[in-house]
Amino acid sequence: MRDMGREIIREESPRRPEERSRLWFHEDVVDVLSIQNGKEGVLGLALKLPRANAKCFSTKAFEKMESLRLLQHDEVKLDGDFEYVSRDLRWLSWNGLSQIPINFYRENLVSIELKNNNLELLGNKTLVCVLIFVFHTS
């Protein structure tokens, strides 16, 4: 089922991954982030790299991905102003994070997964993490 779903997404734009709604194949994601050509239609982006292949990308690569709702990073560093990361982000999984940027918009986050992180407090501000679970009934 998963592979069938991935093939359907890949067929959205077989030659232009930046126009797909979801990006998970690491070569496609690395290209989109390196060239900074992601489009508004990107809803989900996942990049898992081995620690030996850790990469750093500019946050400006997310500027046009205004609808991004899911972001998963393993061994990826982001450099720059976090105002470029979508305000629609709902789910964040970030392995290897050392600092939560001050200007990272967190208001709409529903799920945060921080694995293998050595978080530092920035400046003199205290970091308070609050997890809220919302259950909807129909």
N, CA, C and O of each residue as an XYZ file, in Angstrom:
552
protein
N       0.820     -1.193      0.000
C       0.000      0.000      0.000
C       0.870      1.265      0.000
O       0.627      2.207     -0.754
N       1.898      1.256      0.877
C       2.765      2.425      0.948
C       3.448      2.682     -0.388
O       3.492      3.817     -0.861
N       3.973      1.633     -0.988
C       4.665      1.791     -2.264
C       3.718      2.260     -3.356
O       4.104      3.053     -4.214
N       2.481      1.776     -3.332
C       1.492      2.204     -4.314
C       1.199      3.707     -4.133
O       1.121      4.450     -5.111
N       1.040      4.135     -2.894
C       0.806      5.552     -2.621
C       1.979      6.410     -3.068
O       1.787      7.485     -3.636
N       3.182      5.941     -2.816
C       4.375      6.690     -3.234
C       4.449      6.801     -4.754
O       4.843      7.840     -5.284
N       4.072      5.738     -5.448
C       4.099      5.783     -6.912
C       3.056      6.769     -7.442
O       3.306      7.465     -8.427
N       1.910      6.832     -6.804
C       0.877      7.801     -7.207
C       1.406      9.219     -7.049
O       1.217     10.053     -7.936
N       2.066      9.502     -5.930
C       2.642     10.831     -5.697
C       3.746     11.112     -6.709
O       3.821     12.218     -7.243
N       4.613     10.124     -6.984
C       5.699     10.320     -7.944
C       5.151     10.651     -9.326
O       5.751     11.428    -10.068
N       4.006     10.056     -9.671
C       3.396     10.309    -10.971
C       2.808     11.718    -11.095
O       2.514     12.164    -12.204
N       2.630     12.428     -9.969
C       2.165     13.815    -10.027
C       3.083     14.649    -10.910
O       2.628     15.517    -11.655
N       4.360     14.379    -10.819
C       5.357     15.110    -11.598
C       6.629     14.261    -11.631
O       7.541     14.481    -10.833
N       6.695     13.294    -12.547
C       7.814     12.347    -12.544
C       9.188     12.984    -12.732
O      10.173     12.488    -12.185
N       9.271     14.063    -13.487
C      10.578     14.669    -13.783
C      10.870     15.920    -12.968
O      11.989     16.431    -13.002
N       9.888     16.416    -12.240
C      10.073     17.646    -11.455
C       9.611     17.407    -10.014
O       8.481     17.745     -9.663
N      10.475     16.828     -9.185
C      10.075     16.496     -7.810
C       9.626     17.705     -6.997
O       8.818     17.556     -6.080
N      10.126     18.898     -7.310
C       9.754     20.097     -6.547
C       8.276     20.430     -6.681
O       7.753     21.238     -5.913
N       7.599     19.819     -7.646
C       6.176     20.076     -7.853
C       5.277     18.997     -7.241
O       4.054     19.076     -7.350
N       5.878     17.997     -6.602
C       5.088     16.938     -5.951
C       4.580     17.427     -4.597
O       5.150     18.341     -3.999
N       3.513     16.813     -4.128
C       2.957     17.217     -2.836
C       3.756     16.666     -1.657
O       3.729     17.235     -0.566
N       4.462     15.565     -1.874
C       5.254     14.970     -0.802
C       6.612     14.565     -1.359
O       6.716     14.041     -2.468
N       7.642     14.816     -0.572
C       9.011     14.465     -0.971
C       9.631     13.606      0.122
O       9.660     14.012      1.284
N      10.125     12.428     -0.235
C      10.760     11.549      0.736
C      11.995     10.857      0.172
O      12.862     10.443      0.942
N      12.102     10.717     -1.157
C      13.250     10.055     -1.759
C      14.440     10.989     -1.603
O      14.427     12.109     -2.113
N      15.483     10.522     -0.887
C      16.534     11.448     -0.438
C      17.196     12.225     -1.566
O      17.527     13.394     -1.366
N      17.406     11.641     -2.740
C      18.034     12.410     -3.819
C      17.142     13.556     -4.279
O      17.627     14.651     -4.566
N      15.835     13.302     -4.348
C      14.899     14.366     -4.728
C      14.897     15.491     -3.695
O      14.928     16.670     -4.047
N      14.862     15.112     -2.415
C      14.819     16.111     -1.340
C      16.111     16.929     -1.317
O      16.068     18.153     -1.193
N      17.251     16.260     -1.436
C      18.535     16.972     -1.437
C      18.582     17.952     -2.607
O      19.031     19.086     -2.443
N      18.123     17.525     -3.789
C      18.107     18.425     -4.944
C      17.213     19.639     -4.699
O      17.618     20.774     -4.951
N      16.000     19.400     -4.209
C      15.052     20.499     -3.980
C      15.598     21.477     -2.940
O      15.488     22.690     -3.117
N      16.183     20.963     -1.860
C      16.719     21.851     -0.824
C      17.994     22.554     -1.283
O      18.222     23.711     -0.929
N      18.819     21.877     -2.058
C      20.067     22.486     -2.533
C      19.797     23.596     -3.538
O      20.395     24.669     -3.474
N      18.888     23.322     -4.465
C      18.574     24.295     -5.514
C      17.587     25.348     -5.014
O      17.435     26.405     -5.628
N      16.917     25.056     -3.900
C      15.923     25.945     -3.289
C      14.766     26.225     -4.251
O      14.356     27.370     -4.438
N      14.250     25.149     -4.857
C      13.176     25.332     -5.828
C      11.872     24.657     -5.420
O      11.041     24.364     -6.280
N      11.672     24.405     -4.125
C      10.414     23.831     -3.651
C       9.247     24.746     -3.968
O       9.398     25.967     -4.003
N       8.087     24.157     -4.197
C       6.901     24.923     -4.591
C       5.878     24.951     -3.460
O       6.006     24.234     -2.467
N       4.862     25.792     -3.629
C       3.811     25.947     -2.619
C       3.057     24.647     -2.364
O       2.563     24.428     -1.258
N       2.963     23.786     -3.367
C       2.193     22.551     -3.238
C       2.842     21.465     -2.405
O       2.218     20.432     -2.161
N       4.085     21.665     -1.957
C       4.751     20.653     -1.142
C       4.119     20.648      0.246
O       4.181     21.644      0.968
N       3.508     19.513      0.615
C       2.846     19.387      1.913
C       3.697     18.638      2.931
O       3.591     18.877      4.134
N       4.536     17.736      2.447
C       5.351     16.933      3.345
C       6.740     16.734      2.786
O       6.919     16.568      1.579
N       7.738     16.751      3.683
C       9.121     16.585      3.271
C       9.830     15.766      4.340
O       9.796     16.114      5.521
N      10.475     14.670      3.922
C      11.214     13.818      4.852
C      12.597     13.562      4.292
O      12.742     13.188      3.128
N      13.609     13.760      5.111
C      14.980     13.507      4.698
C      15.721     12.830      5.840
O      15.966     13.426      6.890
N      16.073     11.568      5.609
C      16.833     10.795      6.594
C      18.188     10.484      5.988
O      18.286      9.799      4.970
N      19.218     10.988      6.615
C      20.578     10.758      6.141
C      21.377     10.030      7.217
O      21.136     10.230      8.408
N      22.318      9.193      6.812
C      23.218      8.603      7.811
C      24.070      9.704      8.439
O      24.372     10.705      7.790
N      24.447      9.521      9.675
C      25.224     10.537     10.388
C      26.474     10.933      9.614
O      26.859     12.102      9.619
N      27.112      9.974      8.948
C      28.330     10.256      8.182
C      28.046     11.161      6.982
O      28.963     11.794      6.458
N      26.790     11.228      6.544
C      26.426     12.048      5.381
C      25.613     13.276      5.761
O      24.882     13.812      4.929
N      25.729     13.729      7.004
C      24.966     14.891      7.453
C      25.190     16.074      6.514
O      26.301     16.292      6.029
N      24.125     16.833      6.262
C      24.195     17.972      5.346
C      23.608     19.207      6.019
O      22.854     19.115      6.988
N      23.976     20.356      5.480
C      23.440     21.621      5.952
C      22.787     22.335      4.771
O      23.373     22.443      3.694
N      21.570     22.817      4.991
C      20.824     23.533      3.958
C      20.381     24.879      4.507
O      20.267     25.066      5.719
N      20.135     25.805      3.606
C      19.630     27.117      3.989
C      18.126     27.025      4.253
O      17.405     26.321      3.546
N      17.667     27.734      5.268
C      16.227     27.779      5.540
C      15.475     28.457      4.401
O      14.265     28.277      4.263
N      16.173     29.226      3.595
C      15.543     29.901      2.456
C      14.957     28.883      1.471
O      14.073     29.222      0.684
N      15.442     27.646      1.514
C      14.912     26.581      0.653
C      13.425     26.319      0.935
O      12.727     25.749      0.095
N      12.945     26.729      2.102
C      11.546     26.492      2.489
C      10.634     27.681      2.184
O       9.428     27.614      2.421
N      11.200     28.756      1.663
C      10.449     29.997      1.481
C       9.177     29.817      0.659
O       8.138     30.364      1.026
N       9.226     29.077     -0.427
C       8.051     28.906     -1.293
C       7.161     27.756     -0.857
O       6.065     27.597     -1.395
N       7.600     26.947      0.104
C       6.808     25.806      0.582
C       5.862     26.276      1.683
O       5.940     25.817      2.822
N       4.979     27.188      1.330
C       4.093     27.821      2.309
C       3.049     26.877      2.891
O       2.492     27.156      3.953
N       2.778     25.771      2.217
C       1.754     24.833      2.682
C       2.340     23.634      3.409
O       1.606     22.705      3.745
N       3.640     23.632      3.659
C       4.311     22.503      4.294
C       3.682     22.210      5.647
O       3.591     23.088      6.504
N       3.248     20.963      5.831
C       2.589     20.573      7.085
C       3.376     19.522      7.849
O       3.222     19.400      9.064
N       4.218     18.758      7.156
C       4.994     17.701      7.781
C       6.456     17.892      7.418
O       6.793     18.042      6.244
N       7.326     17.888      8.421
C       8.754     18.048      8.189
C       9.496     17.050      9.063
O       9.384     17.072     10.289
N      10.259     16.171      8.409
C      11.036     15.163      9.128
C      12.486     15.272      8.681
O      12.785     15.188      7.490
N      13.383     15.460      9.641
C      14.815     15.591      9.360
C      15.597     14.667     10.269
O      15.383     14.649     11.481
N      16.498     13.904      9.690
C      17.463     13.125     10.459
C      18.842     13.480      9.946
O      19.148     13.291      8.769
N      19.670     13.996     10.839
C      21.033     14.386     10.507
C      21.083     15.481      9.441
O      21.928     15.456      8.546
N      20.177     16.426      9.549
C      20.126     17.573      8.642
C      20.221     18.832      9.491
O      19.532     18.959     10.503
N      21.058     19.743      9.085
C      21.181     21.034      9.763
C      20.572     22.098      8.863
O      20.723     22.056      7.642
N      19.892     23.039      9.472
C      19.328     24.166      8.735
C      19.995     25.435      9.222
O      20.145     25.657     10.424
N      20.395     26.266      8.270
C      21.088     27.498      8.595
C      20.305     28.672      8.023
O      19.900     28.649      6.861
N      20.099     29.681      8.829
C      19.420     30.873      8.348
C      18.228     31.240      9.213
O      18.058     30.729     10.320
N      17.417     32.123      8.691
C      16.264     32.658      9.396
C      15.092     31.683      9.299
O      14.685     31.325      8.194
N      14.553     31.255     10.416
C      13.490     30.260     10.424
C      12.118     30.850     10.109
O      11.118     30.134     10.162
N      12.051     32.131      9.784
C      10.780     32.702      9.341
C      10.371     32.126      7.990
O       9.209     32.238      7.602
N      11.311     31.507      7.266
C      11.005     30.915      5.964
C      10.272     29.581      6.074
O       9.648     29.138      5.110
N      10.340     28.939      7.234
C       9.676     27.648      7.411
C       8.177     27.900      7.606
O       7.775     28.804      8.340
N       7.374     27.096      6.946
C       5.922     27.281      6.894
C       5.269     27.476      8.262
O       5.612     26.797      9.231
N       4.341     28.397      8.323
C       3.538     28.601      9.534
C       2.425     27.574      9.633
O       1.751     27.494     10.660
N       2.216     26.776      8.570
C       1.206     25.720      8.574
C       1.744     24.401      9.102
O       1.011     23.413      9.143
N       3.008     24.361      9.508
C       3.626     23.127      9.969
C       2.838     22.544     11.143
O       2.581     23.222     12.138
N       2.460     21.263     11.001
C       1.690     20.575     12.051
C       2.504     19.495     12.746
O       2.333     19.251     13.941
N       3.398     18.842     11.986
C       4.163     17.717     12.520
C       5.634     17.932     12.230
O       6.026     18.132     11.080
N       6.449     17.889     13.276
C       7.878     18.095     13.163
C       8.604     16.934     13.830
O       8.362     16.625     14.997
N       9.490     16.297     13.083
C      10.367     15.261     13.623
C      11.780     15.659     13.242
O      12.104     15.761     12.059
N      12.626     15.884     14.245
C      13.959     16.408     13.961
C      14.969     15.680     14.835
O      15.024     15.886     16.047
N      15.760     14.833     14.206
C      16.793     14.070     14.896
C      18.110     14.827     14.789
O      18.555     15.150     13.687
N      18.728     15.106     15.916
C      20.021     15.784     15.914
C      19.935     17.285     16.114
O      20.917     17.990     15.884
N      18.792     17.787     16.535
C      18.623     19.230     16.758
C      19.399     19.649     18.007
O      19.314     18.989     19.043
N      20.150     20.740     17.910
C      20.897     21.213     19.076
C      20.294     22.484     19.668
O      20.497     22.776     20.846
N      19.551     23.243     18.851
C      18.919     24.464     19.345
C      17.549     24.616     18.689
O      17.392     24.342     17.499
N      16.570     25.048     19.459
C      15.286     25.418     18.878
C      15.382     26.915     18.591
O      15.491     27.723     19.513
N      15.341     27.274     17.329
C      15.508     28.693     16.976
C      14.409     29.562     17.577
O      13.257     29.142     17.680
N      14.771     30.752     17.965
C      13.842     31.681     18.594
C      12.704     32.052     17.647
O      11.556     32.147     18.081
N      12.995     32.264     16.372
C      11.956     32.706     15.445
C      11.311     31.554     14.676
O      10.793     31.756     13.578
N      11.339     30.362     15.238
C      10.670     29.215     14.642
C       9.207     29.228     15.086
O       8.922     29.111     16.278
N       8.285     29.368     14.145
C       6.860     29.484     14.454
C       6.318     28.124     14.879
O       6.362     27.170     14.102
N       5.809     28.027     16.103
C       5.372     26.753     16.674
C       3.884     26.715     16.987
O       3.397     25.706     17.499
N       3.156     27.769     16.699
C       1.755     27.877     17.112
C       0.860     26.744     16.611
O      -0.042     26.315     17.331
N       1.092     26.249     15.392
C       0.203     25.245     14.813
C       0.706     23.815     14.952
O       0.059     22.884     14.474
N       1.857     23.629     15.605
C       2.398     22.284     15.758
C       1.502     21.446     16.658
O       1.086     21.882     17.732
N       1.216     20.234     16.196
C       0.415     19.287     16.968
C       1.312     18.182     17.503
O       1.076     17.661     18.594
N       2.340     17.823     16.741
C       3.250     16.752     17.136
C       4.691     17.197     16.935
O       5.057     17.719     15.882
N       5.497     16.981     17.963
C       6.926     17.275     17.891
C       7.667     16.028     18.361
O       7.436     15.533     19.464
N       8.551     15.532     17.519
C       9.398     14.402     17.889
C      10.841     14.875     17.836
O      11.339     15.251     16.775
N      11.502     14.856     18.965
C      12.900     15.273     19.037
C      13.695     14.098     19.592
O      13.678     13.842     20.796
N      14.396     13.379     18.703
C      15.174     12.209     19.116
C      16.649     12.556     19.095
O      17.110     13.317     18.244
N      17.392     11.983     20.050
C      18.847     12.146     20.093
C      19.254     13.608     20.013
O      20.190     13.964     19.295
N      18.560     14.437     20.739
C      18.830     15.868     20.704
C      19.459     16.313     22.016
O      19.064     15.865     23.092
N      20.424     17.182     21.915
C      21.023     17.831     23.073
C      20.631     19.291     22.988
O      21.382     20.122     22.477
N      19.454     19.593     23.492
C      18.923     20.947     23.353
C      19.634     21.924     24.273
O      19.937     21.616     25.426
N      19.891     23.099     23.741
C      20.469     24.188     24.514
C      19.431     25.287     24.625
O      18.612     25.471     23.725
N      19.465     26.013     25.726
C      18.602     27.171     25.857
C      19.278     28.334     25.157
O      20.492     28.511     25.256
N      18.497     29.114     24.461
C      19.040     30.243     23.715
C      18.910     31.508     24.546
O      17.823     31.838     25.020
N      20.002     32.205     24.719
C      19.980     33.443     25.485
C      19.628     33.179     26.931
O      19.984     32.139     27.486
N      18.924     34.126     27.547
C      18.515     33.996     28.937
C      17.081     33.529     29.053
O      16.516     33.552     30.147
N      16.481     33.110     27.962
C      15.083     32.716     27.991
C      14.960     31.256     28.391
O      15.793     30.428     28.024
N      13.935     30.953     29.132
C      13.669     29.590     29.527
C      12.810     28.933     28.471
O      11.836     29.515     27.995
N      13.174     27.726     28.111
C      12.417     26.974     27.122
C      11.386     26.125     27.850
O      11.727     25.305     28.703
N      10.155     26.330     27.512
C       9.086     25.549     28.104
C       8.427     24.755     26.991
O       7.953     25.327     26.010
N       8.396     23.458     27.140
C       7.745     22.602     26.148
C       6.430     22.120     26.719
O       6.384     21.551     27.810
N       5.398     22.344     26.003
C       4.075     21.909     26.412
C       3.534     21.012     25.315
O       3.472     21.412     24.152
N       3.151     19.822     25.675
C       2.554     18.911     24.705
C       1.056     18.888     24.946
O       0.601     18.621     26.058
N       0.317     19.160     23.930
C      -1.138     19.178     24.028
C      -1.685     18.126     23.084
O      -1.372     18.123     21.894
N      -2.495     17.242     23.616
C      -3.136     16.241     22.791
C      -4.594     16.649     22.624
O      -5.314     16.842     23.604
N      -5.011     16.774     21.391
C      -6.372     17.198     21.111
C      -7.104     16.017     20.477
O      -6.650     15.453     19.482
N      -8.223     15.658     21.059
C      -9.038     14.585     20.517
C     -10.313     15.201     19.981
O     -10.991     15.960     20.673
N     -10.631     14.868     18.745
C     -11.853     15.364     18.127
C     -12.875     14.232     18.088
O     -12.537     13.082     17.807
N     -14.103     14.569     18.370
C     -15.176     13.590     18.231
C     -16.076     14.021     17.081
O     -16.316     15.211     16.879
N     -16.563     13.052     16.339
C     -17.424     13.417     15.205
C     -18.873     13.290     15.585
O     -19.752     13.553     14.764
